[in-house]
Amino acid sequence: MDKRKHGFRGSIPLLILEICVLLIAIGVMYVVVTMTGEVNHKDIDEENIRINEEIVRKKTTDVKQSEKKEEEKKKGYRNIALFGVDARDGELGRGTRSDTIMIASINQDTQEIKLISVFRDTYLNLGNDSYNKCNTAYAQGGPEQAINMLNMNMDLDITDYVTIGFSGLIDAVNALGGVEIEVTDSEISHLNNYQLCMAEELGVDYIPVEQSGRQLLNGMQATAYCRIRYTKGDDFRRAERQREVLRAMMDKAGGASVGTLTDMVNAVLPQVETSLDVNEILSVLGSVAGYQMTESDGFPFEGGRAGANVGSKGSCVIPVDLEENVRQLHQILYPEERYSPSSRIRQIDEEIKAQTNEYLQ
């Protein structure tokens, strides 16, 4: 067996983030409420959060007078930023780069949850009119600047966040009794290499995966599977693997006992920092039993992104047409909305092209 080490970093925070959304989706409200004391609550100054007023006004005028009364009855959408940081020292704020950036869009009327991963190396406005890999925003200004980065580049209205530190995924999957995943021949060696690396760093044993096919993976195996990026598809295929594990966890959790779900929550919530308090969590959840994840994807979208080395900023994911990417994002999140990119998006798009076109030749 090839015992190359790949480093115990990478995609783990993404799955921990997705577990938090999973907790919402499977409806363990009372567990969340009773354990909120273990979550690090941190208020953010909403006066520092930038929301594109052009979009706010457009949404208001798009509602016809005859529709306003019905519209007022709707709860609408709740968008929450999800950040994953590799913080083994427990530090979850400014100064730490976010390995994972996600948008959880919750339709509180249809009880649908949509997850959009924003690739951490995407070349964007950092929320302060400087341009770099988008995960730099969190390091520079913590969750507030990272939220501004998302709002500015995507015409969004996010005001809340959840940040997750490094830890918990292995125990969470084990608490569920493992998950069923289809493993291919090309993935086996990489999966076991990652297991070896993690086992050595954690000082534990691991069980190698010895054959391909659909099988039950334990926490170590599932985590290693999520980290694979050396087969066809690279990082983008890795994101697909992470979504596969999430769906497998949702399927398993659907029939799990209260004790099993409590064990899973125990593995995750101590690593959480969030602007949400108990009342806000309850207002988001509502009738949680019916919530389900209906769609997930990665931004920039396939066909609208390219890779390039942008000088000293290194290897970046370039949104080759930011306007079209944002238009597609809004079509996914708000299918009923009559949307066109704001003038701010057009300005950012032009600046990205001006700074990156020479590297895409």
N, C-alpha and C positions, 0 to 999 in steps of 0.2 A: 504493500500500500504506500502511495506517495504521501509523505508526511510534511509537505510544505505547509507553512503557517500563513494564514491570510489576515491575521489581526482580529481581535475580538471587538469589532466595531461594526459600522455599516447599518444593516436594515433592522436590527433589533428594536430600536425606538419606534419604528413605523408600526410594527405589530403590537407593541404596547399601547400606542395611541388607538389602534383599531380595536383593541380589547375594550377601551373605555367606551367607544361608540357601541361596541357589542353589548356592554352592560346596559346602555340605554335601550338598545333594540330588544333585549330579552326580558326587560320589564322587572328587574329586581329593585324597584324603587325603595322599598323599605330598607334594604341592605345599604343602599347608597346613603340614605338619610341617617341611619343609625351610626354609620361609620364616618360621617363627614368630618368629625373631629380629627381624624387622621390626615385630612387633606389640608395642605397649606393654602389658605385663602389669601389672595393678595389683590387689593383694589388697584385699578388703573385709572388714571385721570382721563376721563372721556373728552375733556377739552383739548387734549393732545391728540386725539384720534381724528384723522382726516377722512371725511366721507365726501365724495364728489357730489356737490349740491346740484349740479346739472342733471345727474341721474335721479336724485331725489325728486326734483321738480318734474322731470319727465314722467316718472311713475305716477305722480299725483295727477297730472293733466291727462294721462292715458285712460284714467277711469272716467267713463261717461257719467253724466249726471244721473241717468236712470239706473246706473249700476252701483252708485255710491252706497245706497242703503244696504244692499246685499253685501257689498265689499266690507262694510264696517263690521259685519257679523263674523268675518273670517279672522282667524288668528294669524294667518300668513306664515312667512318663513322665519326661521331663526338660524343664522349663520354663525358658526363658532370656529375660530382658528385653533388648530391642533399642532403642537410643536413637540418634537422628540429631540432630546439633547443627551449626549454621552457624558453624563455628569456623575461619575462614581464618587465624587466628594460631596454629593448632595446639593451642589450649587445649580439652580435651575434658571437663573436670571441672566442679566447682561454680562457679556464677556464670554459666553459659551455659544459656539456655533450650533445652529439647529440642524441636526442630521436629517430630520424629517419635518416637512411642512405639509399640512393637509387642511382642507376646508370641509367641515361637516355641515351640510345644508339640510335642515330639518323642516319638512313641510308639516306644520302643526295641524293642518286640516285633513290631509290625506294620510298622515302618520308614516310618511316615507322619509328615509334617510339616504342622501347621496354623498359619496365621498370622492373628493378630488385631491389627488396627490400633486403637489407642485414640486417638480424635480429641483433638488437643492442647488444644482449648478446652473439653473436657468439665469440668463443674463437679463437683468431687469433694473428698473429704477429702485433704489433702496429705500424710498420714502423720503429722501432728502435731496433729490435731484442729482445724486451721484449714481454711477452704474457699476455693477459688479455681480458676482454670483449672489443669488437672492438670499442664501442662508447667512450672508454677511450682515444683513439687517438685524438679526437677533443678537449677534455678537456686539454690534455697535450700540444698540439702544434697547435691547431686551424685547419683551413681547409688544410693547407699545409701537416701537419702530417697525417690528415685523408685521403687525396688523396694518400699519399705514402702508407698508410695501404692498401687501395684498390688495388693499382697497384702491390704491393709486393705479396699479397695473392692471386691475381687473374690473373696475367699476363696481366694487362691492361695498357693503355697509356693515362690516364686521366690527363689533365693539367688545367681544368677549373671547377668552382663550382658555385652553388647557395645555399645560406643559408637563411632559412625562420624562422622568429620568431613566437612566439605564438600570434595568433590573426587572424581574417578575415574570417574563414571558415563559421561561422553562417551567416554573412552578404553576403558572396559570394553565398551561396545556396539560401538565401532569394532573392537576386538580380535576380536569375534565375526563381523565382516563385516556388521554391521547386523542389524536384526530386521524381520520382516514384520508390519505393523499395518494395520488397516482405518481409513482416515481419511475423515470425513464432510465434506460441503461446509461446514457451520457451523464446523468446527474449523480449516480451512485458514488463515484470516486470523490467528487467535490463535496458532496454531503458528508462523507466520512472524514475528509480532510478538515472541514470546519468543526466537526464533532471533536476530533483529536485536539485541535487548538483550544477549544473551549474547555474541554475536560482537563487539559494540563493547567490552564490558568485558574480554573475553579477548584482543582484538586479533587476531582471526582472521576468515577468510571463512566464509560459510555458503551452502548451496544451498537456495533456497526450494522448498517443496512447492507444486506448481502444479495438481494435480488430486486429486480424491477417489478412493476405492477402495482395495483392498488393495495395498500396495506396500512396498518395502524402504526402511526409514528408517535413516540413519546415526546416529552418536552424538548429534550436535547436534540433529537432528530428533526423535529418540526422547525426548531429555531435554525438549525444548520441548513435545512432545506430552503428557508426564507432568505438565506444570505448568499445563495449561489448566484453568481453573475458571470461565470466563465463558459457558459454554453451559448448557443445561438440566441441572440436577443440582448445579451449583456444586461445592463441595468434595467432596461425596460421590461425584459422577461422576468427579472428578479421581482419587480413590482407586481407582475401578474402572479407570481408564486405567493407573494404575501397576501394578495386578495383570495387566492385559493385556500390558504390556511384560515383566513378570517371566515370565509363561508363555511368551511369544515367545522370551525369552532362554533359558529352560530347554529349549525345543524345539531351538533352534539349538545350544546347548551339548552336547546329547545326541549329536550327530554330529561334534563339534569335535575337532581334534587336540590332543595334549598341549601342543604349543607355543602353540596358540591359547588354551587354558585357562590356561597359565602367564602369558601376557600379560595376561589378564583379572585374575588374582590379583594380579599386579604393580600393577595400577591401583587396587586396593582396600585390600589389607592394610596398607600404610604409614599409612593413615588410621584404624587401629583401636586402641581401648583396650578391654581385656577382663579380667575376673577369671579366665578360663579359661586353664589352661596346657596344654602338649602332651598330657600324660597324660589330662587331663580331656576334651580334644577327642577323643582316641582312644576314650575310654570312651563318649562320646556317639555317635560315628560308628558304631562297630562295623562291620558289613558294609554300607558306605556305598553300594555299587553299586545296592542296591534301594530306596533312599530316594526318596520322591516327595511333592510337595506336593499334598494332597488337598482342602484347604479353606482359604478365606480370607474374612474379613469385617471389619466395622468396629464398634467398641463406642463408645457405645451403639448398639443395633441399630435398623434401620428399623422404625418403628412404636412404638419405645420411647424416642424422643428428640424434643426440641423446641428451637428456638432462641429466645434472649431476651437482652436487654441487662440485665445484673444490676448496676445502679448503677455504681459506680466501676470495677467489674471488667470492664465492657465486654460485648461480644457473646460469649455462651457457648453451648455445647451442653449441654442439660439432660437427664439421664437421668430421665424423668418417673416411672419406676418402677424404682428401682435393683434391688430384689429380683428382679423379673422379668427384667431385663437380665442379672443375674448367674446366674440359673437357666438362661437360654438359653446363656450363655457356657459353663457347665459341661456342658450337654447337647452342645455342639459339641466341647469338648475331651475330655470323659470320658463318652462315650455310655453306657457300662455302669455308671456310678456312680449310686447312689441318693442324690441330693443335695437338700438344702433349704437356703436361705440361713441363715447363722448369725445369732445375736442381734446381733452387731456390724454386720452388713450392714443389719439392720432399723433399728438406731439411726442409722446414716449416712443411710439412705433418708429417715427422718423429718426429720433435720436439713436435708437438701437441699431437701425440700419446704417446710419452714418458712422457709428463706432465699430461695427462688425463686418460690414460688407467686404472690406479688403481681405478679411480672414476667411471668408467663405468662397473665395475664388478657387 
